[in-house]
Amino acid sequence: MRKRSYYLSKEQHRQSRFIFAAVLALPIFAIGAIVFVFPDILDVSGEGYRKLLERSWQNMKAEPLELTLFGIFGLFGLLQSGYVLLARGRERLLVDEVGICYVSPLPEFLQALRPSWRLQWSQIRQARVETSKMSSLFLILKLDAGLVQRKIAPFQWVVADHEPIGPVDPRKWRSLDPEAIRSLLQLSPITQNLARANIELNLDTLHSSVSTLFALEENPSTLLALVLFFGFGSYALIDGAFLIQEIYAERPFYEFYAVTGILLTITVGVWLLRAQVPRAESLTLAALVGAGFAVALYPGLLRINAISDPSGLQKYAYVLESNRTFGAVGVGLPTLRFKRDREYWAQFEFGSIHHFELRKGGLGFYQLNMAPVYAAMKEFYRAQQAQTQ
């Protein structure tokens, strides 16, 4: 075999569409996260942003679950971003006359998560082409070395500065027949080295792999599922964060949201599978639709309860019983607890009487109109800001 040694790196052209979509989605998720954590950021009249952030941080500390979730998602985002940056410069394949070596981008103390590995050509019994279980858009080259088996996406690895192998647009792979893909495989430096080492390349499953290539945008069922997902998400963001100013007077129905989302996930999954959508795509889309619907239920139930209320908002008297906890003067009304804005509620004495606007709509639960409360808070913080200047 001819002696040569070089590194292969992952080409980025074929992933550009996914990266572009992710970049477009980032501002939407960022705005939603900021409004969720700092709900008063939409109206800061008379209050500086520094004071607003300080008060919002105090509110977060009063909500341990919210603070924990915010920390977990923030840490996950940082780790994911760090991995992408590391992988772009350090994740490589070394091909030489002895064998093939995968170089993990992770530092040594994290190698257990994605370890480096090496196989000698003499250890490899057979190389087999399979369809990726994660996505039907990519073919996987499985290296069989007996007890050890490694998987590589042959079209993702190219010699540095070389053009990508095959079409950049994943949708164009659907128009390629097995013989065309077989020819493209011969251009991969990995398969070329396998041939030099006289290793058999099994292409028996190639015809079935090609037949499973799937485009979401060309299937009516998957298009409808995507519309539902973005519809639910947009509604939850717009109505929940910007429009409705009423909140649950008691604990929201988290269990109902979760169970309903799971049931819808199962229903959509079965529907997509019956529509001949591949399993990986069906499960992913079904989970997205179910999660989007569960999130949309939070403001959705408030909106339905308000629309179905024949009496409208009513004022009720409450007495401050303890720190940010108000008990109803009347009978049958829920206890109100305000976990945020400790500084605002601390100005009131225990036993003081306050009036709040509540409604009991057609769904049978009470919800609290926060518009007057937000207005009073704004005046309080505006006055407090003026005193410090």
N, C-alpha and C positions, 0 to 999 in steps of 0.2 A: 504494500500500500504506500502511496506517495506520502512523504513526511511533510506535515504542515500543522500549524498550531495557531488558532485565532479565537477571538471572543465574538459571541453573538449577543446582540442586545434586542430588546423588544421594540418593534417599530410602533410609532404612535399614530400613524395616519388612519388606520382602521378604527381606532378608538376615538377619533376626533369628534364624531357625531354625538357619542355618549357624553364626552367631556363637555361639549357645547351645551347639551341639554341640562347637564348638572349645573353648569355655570348660570344658566338662565333660571333654574329653580332655586339657587342659593338665595337671591334677594327676597323671594317670597317667603321661604322658611325663616330667614333672618328677621324680616319684619314681623312675622307671626310670633317668633320667640321673644322679640323685644317688647311687643305689645302685651304678651302674656306675662312676662316678668315685671315690666314697668307699665302697668295699665294707664297711669296718669300722664304718660308721655304725650298723649294726644292733646292734652290741654294743660299748659304750664303757664297760663297767664299770671304775670306778677311773680313767678317763682323761677329762680335760676336753675339751670340743669344740674349744677353741682348739688344743690340742696335736694332736688328731685331724686337724684341717684342715691344720695345718702339715705333719704326716707325710704326709697324702694328697697335698699339693702336691709334696712331694719325690718321692713315688711317680710322680706324673704326669710330672715332669721326666725321670724315668728311662725313661719310655715316650713317645718323641717322636711316634709315630703317634697315640697316644691323645690327647696334648696338642693336636696339630694338629687332629684331628677335633673335639675339644671346642671349640677356638677357632673353627673354621669354623661349626659349628652354632650356637654362641653368637652369633657375629657375624651370621649369617643371621637368627636370631630377633630381634636388636636392629634390624636394617635393616627387616625386615618390620613390626615393631611401629611403628617410626618412620614408615614409609611410610603405614600405616593412619591414624596420628594426623595426618600432614600432609594426606592425601587428604580426610579428613573436613572439614577447615576450608578447604582451598585448591583442591581439584579442582572446577572449575566450567565451565559453558557460558555464554558471553555471546551472547545473541540480540538483534539490533537490526535496523533497517531496511536495513542494508547486507548483513549476512550472519550467519554463525555462527562463533564463536571458542571453541576448547577451551583452557582454562587448566590447565596441568600443575601438580600439587602439588609437584613436585621443585624443588630450588634450581637456579639457573642453570647451575652447573657439572655438574649431572647431567641436564640437559635432553635430552641425546642418548639417554638410556635411555627416556624417555617425553616427547617434545617437545610443546610447545604448537603449535597450528595454527589457521588461519583460512581460511574459504572465503566468497566473496561469493555471494549468491543468483544473480547473473548467470552465475557460473562453473559452477553445478550443472546438468548436463544432465538427470539423472534420479535419482530416489530409489527404491531397490528393497528390499523386505522379504525377508530371508533367515533361515534357522535358524542359530543360532550353532553353529560346529563344536566348541566346547568343551563345550557343554551344550545339550540340546534343550529346556531349560526357558525359554530366553530367545530372543526374536526380535531380529534385528539389522537396523538401517536403514542401508543402504549408499548413501552419497552419491557419485555418479559425476560427477567434474569432468574427464573426459578422462584425462590422464596421472596425475592425482591422484585417489585414492579414499579416503574416510574411512568408518569404521564407528562407529555409535552404537547403544546399546541404548535405544530410545525410552521404554520403560516404567520405566527406572531414573532418568530425569531429570525433576524436577518443580520448579515454582516454590516458593521457600522457604515452609515452613510449610503447604504444600498436602498433601492426602491422596494416598496412592499411587494410581496408575491400575491398575484391575483388581484381581483377588483377591490378597491377601497370601500365602496358602498356594499354593505352586507346583503342588501336586497338583490344585487346582481348575481350572487352565488346561486340563487334559485334557478337561474336560466342556464347554469352549467351542467352538462351531462357528466356521468362518471368518468368518461375518457378524458374530458377537459380537465377535471380535477386531478386525475391520475397524472396528466402531463405537468400540471402545476406542482404536484408533489415532487416531481423529479428536479424542480428548481430549488427546492429547500436544501440548504447546506447540511441539515441534519440527515435527510434521506440520502443525500449524495455520499456522506461518510458511511452510512449504513451499507450502501451498495459497495463501497470500496472494501469494507470489512466482510463482504460476502454474507451479510445478514439478510435473511428472508423478510420481505415486506409483504404482509398479508393484507390484501385489499378486498377480501371477500365481502365485507360488510359495507363497502363504499357505496353501492347502489342504494341500500336502505338508508344510509346516512344522508345522501343527497335528497331522497324523497321526503325526509323529515324537515328540510329547511323551511322555515316559516317566517312570514312577514306580518307583523301585527297590524300594520296600516291597511292591509289588503283584505282583512277578514271582518265582516260586519259585526260579528259577535265580540271580537276583541276591541274593535273601535267603540262599540257601545259601552263595554266595560271601562275603557279609558275615559270616555265622556262622563260616566257615572262617578269615577274616582275624582276627576278634576272638578266636577260639579259639587260633590259633597265637600271637598276640601275648600273650594272657593266660598261656598255658603258659610261654612264654619268660621272661616277667617273674616269675611265681610260682616256677617250678622253678629257673630259672637264677639268680635273685637271692636267693631266700629259703630254698629247701629243700636242693638238692644242695650238698654241701660237698667235692666232688671236682672236680679240674681235669685238663686234658690234661697228661700228663707231657712230651709233646713238642709241636711246633707243631700247633695245630688245623687242621682240613681246610677252610681258607677257600675254596680253589678248588672243592671238592666242594659246599660250601654255595651258592656263587654259581651254578655250573652247574645244580644241582638246582633252585634258585629260578627260573632263566631257563626251564628246561624246563617247570616247572609253570606259569609265567606264560603261555607259548605254549599249553599244553594248555587252561588255563582260558579264555584269550582265544578260542580256536577254539570251545570249548564254548558260551560265552556268545553269540558271533556266530551260531552255529547255532540258539540258542534265541531268535533275533530280538531280542536286546538291542542297542541302538544302539552304534555303533562307539566313540564317546568313553567311554561308560560301561563297555563291555566291556574296553577297554584299561586304564582306570583300576583297575577291580576286579581284573583279572588281575594287574596289577603289584603291587597291595596283597597279594593272596593269595600270590604268589610270594615277595615280600619277607618277609612274615610267616613263611612256611614255612622260608625260608633262615635267619632268625634263630632260629626254634624248633629247628632242627637242632643248634645249638651245645650246649644242655643235653640235647637229645633223644638224641643219640648217646652222651653220657655215661651217661644213664639206661639205655638199651638195653644198653650194654656192661656196666654193673653188674648188671643183672637176669640177663643171660646168662652171668655168671661162675660156674662151678661150684665154684671153690675159695675164693672170698672174698678179702678183703684179706690180704696177706702183708707181713711186715716184712723190709726189705732194708737192708744196711749201705752207707753212702755216705761218701766222704771229701771234705772241702772242698778243692778243688784251686785255686780262684782266687776272686776277689770274687763271692760269691753263686752260684758254680757248683760242683756236686757230681758227682763221678764214682762210678759203681757199683763196689763191691768185687767183685761177681760178674760173670759174663759174660752178655751179651745184654740187659742192662738199659739203659734210656735215661739220658742225662745230664740232670740236673735243674738248671734255671737259674731263679733268683728275681730278677726285675728290680725288685721293690718292697721296701719296708721295709729300706732300706740300713742304717739305724741298728741294727736288730735283728740282722742277719746280721754286722755288723761286730764284734760281741763275741766271735765265734769265731775261733780261730787256723787258719791254713792247715795241712792235714794232720789236723785233728780228725775223729773218726768220729761219724757221725750215723745214726740209723735212721728210715726213712720207710716208710709203709704204701702199697703199690701193689697194683693188680690188673690182670690181663690178661683182659678179658672175651671174650665170644663174637665181638665185632667185630674182635678181633685187635690192639688197641692198648692201651698202658698208660695208666692214669690214677692220679693221686695223691690220696690222702685228706688234705685240708688241715685237718680238724678238730683233730688233735693239734697241728699247727703253729700254728693260730689260738689255741688255748688257751695254748701257750707264749708266743706274742707278747703275749697279753693280760696274763699274769703279768709279763712283762718291762716293758711300758709302765706297768702299775700300780705296780710297784716304783720305776720311774724317776719317776713322778709324785709318789710319796710322798717321795722324796729331795729334790725341788724345793720341797716345801711347808714 
